[in-house]
Amino acid sequence: MSGPAAGTAAAATTTDVVCLGESMVTFLPSQPGRLADVPSFGRGIGGAESNVACALAAAGHRAAWVGRVGADGFGDHLVETIASYGVDTSAVRRDPARPTGVYFRTATDRGTDTHEVAYYRAGSAASAMSPENVPYEALFAGRVLHLSGITAALSPDCLALLRELTAPRPGRPLVSFDVNHRPHLWRGCAEDASVLLELARRADLVFVGEDEAEEAWGIVGAEAIRAALPEPSVLVVKRGSAGATVFASELRPGPRGAEAAGTAAPGASTDTVSAATPATSADTTCPATSTDTATPADTVTPVPALRVDVVAAVGAGDAFAAGFLSATLRGLPVRDRARHGHLMAAAVLTVPGDLTDPPSRDRADRLVALDDEAWGRLRLAPGWTAADRAPEEVRTP
């Protein structure tokens, strides 16, 4: 028997966030230049969802990554490396018939014309994920299930899986969805825009960049993006160096999760968290109980970005999502959630790879507590996460 109802009854959750998606072995260049000119590469790992899981675990949360890798050395490396961050990888499946995906990239920013990426992921083990072969009891065991649009682009089976996981049903945890539009993955498919919009509208918390919304949907500006995505309780519109604008509503329009249907699905966590309102020990219920289809008034919170001496921009979006989710799990106000996202992104922006150790929670909390003027004066350079105190922190109570 397949599908969410096939899971066995679960005890109280031991996981904060479960992330599902493809992770690959990435080869980072030893020097700048075209791929044709780079003499050697260093091995690392990369994958939007596993990046989020690693960042959350490094920040002290209980994170799990669910994926599918080949029964090969690269698969071994992925699972062992992700687990070394403290991520639970016990639900990762090994595929003896398909390889682990790999890719090579240049050192330049993804947004520049000189950036090159060579993917070798067609027919990968992850592309074989489907509604019939994933462990639903593990996917539904956390307070939050984090997904991205990358998975939907890997294969028709992966798209079917994303539709299954975002469908309204009993026992669904809070669903976090990062649009992550990657045009090269959708080549030959004219439905990428509509698919990503469909999936985003079924999520509770959505991350989307202004640039990708314009590229995928032809929508310009944060307000217009919210008009196209009225359903999520929280919509985070990332605006690059301008920061982020967060739209948060008190009521999600329409039933989606366990509470809407009245019972919890077998295998699902009974400890959910709200995307829209700060969670406390006495208030951890996902607001999915209403059948009202009216869109409630939003609280709109613009949060400026930090000035950062960028080493490499790859992985910053995943880090922002991890920081925002971390603060959401802690029940912090919306502004502080976005600031934690900016800080986590700044940590990754100042290193060459996709992953790094975040600042300590105490350090991050002190920076987040800065007043607007001091926040605006912050400038973060490589090595900042190891520094003891920034000059701007003298104003922090």
N, C-alpha and C positions, 0 to 999 in steps of 0.2 A: 504494500500500500504506500502511495506517495502523497506528498502534500503536507501542509502544516498540521492537519489533524492526525497525522500518523505518528507524531512525537509521543513519547511517554511522559507521564506526569512529572513535573519538575518541582524540586523544593525551592525554597526562597532563593532568589537570584544571588549569584556570587560574582556576577559580571556587570560592570557599568555600561560598557559599549562593546558591541559586536560589529566588526567591519567585514564586509564581504567584497571580494574583487580579485583581480589578477595582480600578482606581484611578479616582477621579472628581475633577472640579473642584469645590471646596467654596467656598461663599460665607460668610464670617465677618462677623457683625454689627458695625457701627461703635459700637454701644452696647448695654447690657443692655435686656431687654424682650421682649415678644411679637414674633413675626415680623411681625405686622400693624402693629406700631408702629416697627420699625426703619427708619430713613430710607435707609440705604445699607449696602453690604456690600463687604468687601475680598475679593479672589480668592486662593485658595490651592489646595492639592491635599490629597486624603485618600484613603486606602485601606489597609486593615490590612496587606496583604502588601507593598505598595510602601513603606509607612512603615517596616516592618522592614528592607527592602533599603536604604533611604536611611540609616537609623540605623547599620546595619552598615558601609556604605561610609564614612560620616563617622567611624566608629571605626577605620578603617584596613583593613577587610576587602575582599575581592574579592566583590562582590555583583552579582547580576543580577536583573532583574525581567522576567517574561514575562506579557504580558497582551494585550488586544485593545481598541483604541480606534477611534473614528470617524475618517474622513478629513476632519476638520474642525478649526477653530481651537482648540477645547478639547482635542482630541487632540494637536495640536501642542504646546500649553502643557504638558500632562501629560508627554509624552515628554521635552521639553526640560528641564523642571524636575527631573524624577527623574534624568535624566542629569547635571544640574549638581551633584548630590551625589556623583558618581563611580560611579553605578550603570550597569552594562551594560544597555542597552535595545535591543540589536541584534535580539533575537528577538521584539520586540513586533510584532504584526500590526495592519494598518489595515483597517477595514471600510468600504467605500464606501456600503454600504446602510443602516448603522445608526449612530446618534449616540453620542458619548461621554456617559457619565452625569454628572449634576451634582446637587449638593444644597445646601440652605440650612439653617443651624442657628442656634439661639440661643446666648447666651454662658453659659448655666447648665450645671451638671453633668448628664450624661446620666442619672444616677440620681435626679434630683429630678423632682417632678411638673410643674414649670414648664418643663422642657426640651422644646424642639420641634425636630424635624428634618423637612424636606420633601425627599423624594427624587424625582428625575426620572431614573430608571434603567431603568424597564420597557422592554424591547425594545432595551436598549443593546448596543453592540458586544461588550462583555464577556460579556453573557448568551448570546452565540452560540458561546462556546468549547465545544469538544466533543472527544471522543477522535479525531475525524477531522481536526481542523484545527489542532492545537497542535504545536509543534516539539519532539518528544521528545528529539532530540539535544541541544538546549539545556537542557531540563528535567533531563536525567540527567547533565549535564556537571559538576555541582558535588559537593562533599562532603556537602552537606545540601540537601534539598528542603523548603522551608517552605510549608505550606498552611494554610487556615483554613476553618471551617464556613460562613463568609459565601458563599464561592464555590459551595458545594453548594446554597445556597438560591436562586441566581439563575435557574436553569432546569433542566429535566430533563437537558439535554445537559451542563450544568456538573456536575450530580450524577454523571452517568455518567463524566465525566472524573475527578472526585475518586476514584471507586471504582476506576477504571483505575490511577491513580497510586499508590494505597495498597495495591493488590493485591500479594501475595507474588510475586516474579518475579526472574529473574536480572538483576543489574545495578542493582537499585534502590538509590539512595543512602539514607542515613539520612533518614527522613521525620519532620519536625517538624510538629505539628498543633496549632493554637490553636482551641479549640472555638468561641469567638466566637458564642455564641447570640444571634441577633437576631430576636426573635419577629415583628416587623413584616414581615420578609422571608419568613416561612413562613406567612403568612395563607392560609387555604384548604387547607393541607397538614397533615394530622394526624400525619404521620410524622417531623416534625422531630426529636423526641427520639430515636427509634430510629435515624434516619440518622446523627445526630451521634455517638451512642454506637458505632455500627458503625464509622464512620471513625476515631474516636479509638482504638478497640481494635486497629486495623490499623497504627497509627503506632508509631514508636520513642520519640519524645519528645512529650509532650502537655502543653499549658497549659490550665487550666480554672479559672474563678473559683468559689468556694463558692456565690456567689449564683446564677450561671447553672446550676450543677449542680442546685441546689434547684429553680430555675424550670423547667428542661428535663426533669429526670429525677426530681424529687421526692426527691433524695438529700441528706441533711444531714450535714455533717462530713467532714473530710479522710479519715479512715479508711474511712468508708463509700464515698467516691468511689473510693478505691484498690481496695476490694473489687469495685466495679463495673467497674474498669479494671485488671485484673491484668496485661494483656499488655505495655504499653509498658515499656521498660527504665527510663525516667524519667518520672515524673508530677509536674508542678508544680501544686500547688493554691494559687491566689492567694486571700488572705484579707483583702483590703482593707487597712485601717489596722493590722491585726494581723500583716501580713507574708505570708509564703509558707511552705508545708510541702512539702518535696521528698522523694519516694519514689524511691529508686534501687536497682535490682537488678543483680547481677553477670551474670545470664543472662536473655536474652529468651526467653520460652516459645514455641518454635516457629520454623521457618524462614520468613524473609521476603524477604531480599535475595539478592544475587548469590552470596555464599558458601554459602548453604543449597542452592542448585541446582548449585553447583560451577563455573559459568562466568559470565563477565560478558556482559551484553547489549551488542550493538553500540550505540555512542553513549553508553555509560555511563562515568562516572568510575571509575577504578581506585584512587582515593585516598579511602577513606571514613573516617569518624570515629565513635567510639563514643559513644552517648548516656549510658551508665552509668558508664564508667570513664575517668579522665583519659587523654587521648591524648598520646603522646609521638612523637618522630620514629621510634622503633622500634616503636610500637604504635598503628597507625591503622586497625585492622581492626574493622569493625562486628561485634558479637558475635551474628551471625545463623546460626551454624553448627549449633546443637544442634536435635535433634528432640524433646528432653525437653519434655513439656507441663506439668511441675510448676512452680508459681510459686516462685521462689527467695525467700529471706528478704530483706526490704528493709532498706536503711539509711534511716532517717527523719530528716530534717534540718529543723527549724523555724528560719526566719530572720526575725527581726523587721524590720518596715518602718521607714523613716525618718520623722522629723517634717518635714513640708514645708508651706510657706506656698503653698497651691494657688491658681493663677491660673485654670486650666481643666483638667478631668480627661480631656478627649478625647485619645486617642492614648497614654495612659499604659500600657495593656496591651500595645500593640504595642512600645513602647519597652522594657518589661520583657523581652519575648520576645527582642528584639534584644540586650539586655545579657546575658541568660542564654546565648544562642547564641554571642555573641562569646567569653565565658569558656569555653564548651564547646569551641569551636574551638582555644582556647589550652591546653586540657587542665588547667584549674584545678579545684581541689576543689569539691564540690557547694556548700558554704556560700558560697564566693567567687563561684560562678556566680550564685547568688540575690542576693548583695549587689551584683554588677555590674548585675543586672536592676533592683534597687531604685534604684540611682544613675541609670541611664539613664531610668527612669520619672520620677525627681525632676526631671531636666532638662526633660522635656516638661511636667510638672505646673506648672512655674514660668514658662511662656510661654502666650500665647493660642492658638496653633495646634497642629497635630498633630506638627510637626517642629521640631527645633532642633539646634544643635551640641552634641554631648555633651561632658562634661569630657575633658580630655586623658587618654590612657591612663596616663601617669605619675601624674596627680592621682587618677584613679579607683583605681589600684592602691594608692596610699597610704591612701586612705579605706577600701578593702576590708580592708586589713591592720590597721585599728584593733582594739583589744580590745573585748570585748562592752560594757563600761561606756562607753567612748568612743563606740562606734557608737550606743549608746542616747542619748547626749547630743547627737548631731548634730541640727542644725535647719537646713534648707536653704531659702533665700528666693530670690526672683527675682534673677538675676544671679550666682548662686553658682558657675556653671560657669566664669566668668571670673576668680573670686577666686584668689589665689595659694595660700593655705593657710588651713585652718580651725583654730581653737584646739584642737580635739580631736586634731589630728594631732601634737601635740608628743610623744605617747607612742609614735608609730610608730617602729620601729627604723630 
